[in-house]
Amino acid sequence: MERGAAVYHRVALGSFILLVAFSINPVAIAKTDGADSGSSGGHVGGGVNCTLCHGYNSGPGGVQLRGVPRRYLPNGIYDLTVRVFDAEQVGAGFQISAESPAGHEGLFVITDAANTQYADSPGPSPYVTHTRDGVNDSISTWDANGGSYTFHFRWVAPAQDAGPVTFFTAGNAIDGQAVFGDRYYATYAIANFADVPDADGDSDVDISDFAAYQRCFDADDPATPPSCEFVDEDLKTFLSLLEGPTATLPAGYVLADPVRGGLLYDEWWAVNGAPTPTGDHPLYPAVGQQTGSSTFRCKECHGWDYKGALGDYAPGSSHYTGIRGVFGTSLGPQDLFHLLKADPTQIPNGHNMDAYGMSDDDLWDVVRMTLESVVLTDVYIDSNTGAFRPDPGVGLNLFNENCAFCHGFEGDDINFGSAESPEYIGGLARRNPWEFLHKTRFSHPASPMPASDLLLWDVFEAASVGAYSATLQP
């Protein structure tokens, strides 16, 4: 499963993590024989990843994780692959971990000892990384593979329900010349536990589950619901376990990823790879001042503060539309999903987003983010002054440990504006604190910036980083 492009990195000062860098011959400049454990970007390792030694560089590539199930069976065995790609680079390294809030989960198995290994020799280890031979092989086959390389290994799921398991994946596309010419990419995937045969994940086995299984055999239904993944095991035991009331939550909602939903809310086509929409969205009102693809962004009508016309996008704003926000919506999961998917001929204000390029999984991610992760931003940001409420001093250490390596300790290493009109992290925190808070929590689409919700920060910690950032230069 390839679910997230979002992403996260955290730098632990005082640590020294070497990932991959070498010359084309290849002669090692830095550590080519595997990343030190704890470099996957996961919360157990403090979010540490390649950027500590290789710096922050953007590029046209990325990292893909395939094979992660939507639901894992007890002791289930899954063959996984990590593909690092960047046509402008020459080779790759990686590291991966599987983590729940309680710690590492399951067991990785090395299936290609020439190119992959445990990060802690001789293992087993909760981290899998490249070998020296794997790096060298990536260089020799890079062009033949279209500027990419794929690593193979296996994961054995825990024997019992460990809750959602997040696979944190760090990839480094190297330039073969110097450490700071390398490019860091990251992604993640989340697997939920498979409570066989509970198709919709509502903790009972009832007629709604049976309806879900019937769809697996419906030739006229083009959609394959997540419940079909384990249909053989499910149907064997369904009748003997039938119990409980009618299901209350749809399976798509139970399995949805609210962090990815936050990214889609920002700019969904940069997340799911769909073509950039053209023209104006039919629901975008005439009073609005935006045009083109911007009118298809959820945030454009509902706001970074989720309050729409009742918040920062009130009358007088260049983003004013008169449309209410999503905070405090009275719609339940199924109704909100239907509103996003249906066209206006089916229900009033149907968004028809599947027609423009959003899949059912995309829509469920947005629904879950809306219903579970949207917060009252007034708690963290003064709605009158736009000032973050937390003490900047609280955010100082968080910023230095998590943000400074990319943005610089003065916050001026990444320019969001232009050479003529630069804008740095401090300027954004002052100009639009609501956008700052949203992106801190969910990341920026198609970038390796932190997603603090994945790293298990609370919203107060994210807002504290905003408060400190607002003290930095424009």
Secondary structure, 3 states (H helix, E strand, C coil): CCCECCCCCCCCCCCCCCCCCECCCCCECCCCCCCCCCCCCCCCCCCCCCHHHHCCCCCCCEEEEECCCCEECCCCEEEEEEEEECCCCCEEEEEEEEEECCEECCEEECCCCCCEEECCCCCCCCEEEECHHHHHHHHHHCCCCCCEEEEEEEEECCCCCCCCEEEEEEEEEECCCCHHHCEEEEEEEEEEECCCCCCCCCCCCCHHHHHHHHHCCCCCCCCCCHHHHHHHHHHHHHHHHCCCCCCCCCHHHHCCCHHHHHHHHHHCHHHHCCCCCCCCCCCCCCCCCCCHHHHHCHHHHHCCCCCECCCCCCCCCCCCCCCECCCCCCCCHHHHHHHHHCCCCCCCCCCCHHHCCCCHHHHHHHHHHHHHHCCCHHHCECCCCCCECCCHHHHHHHHHHHCHHHHCCCCCCCCCCCCCCCCCHHHHHHHCHHHHHHHHHHCCCCCCCCCCCCCCCCHHHHHHHHHHHCCCCC
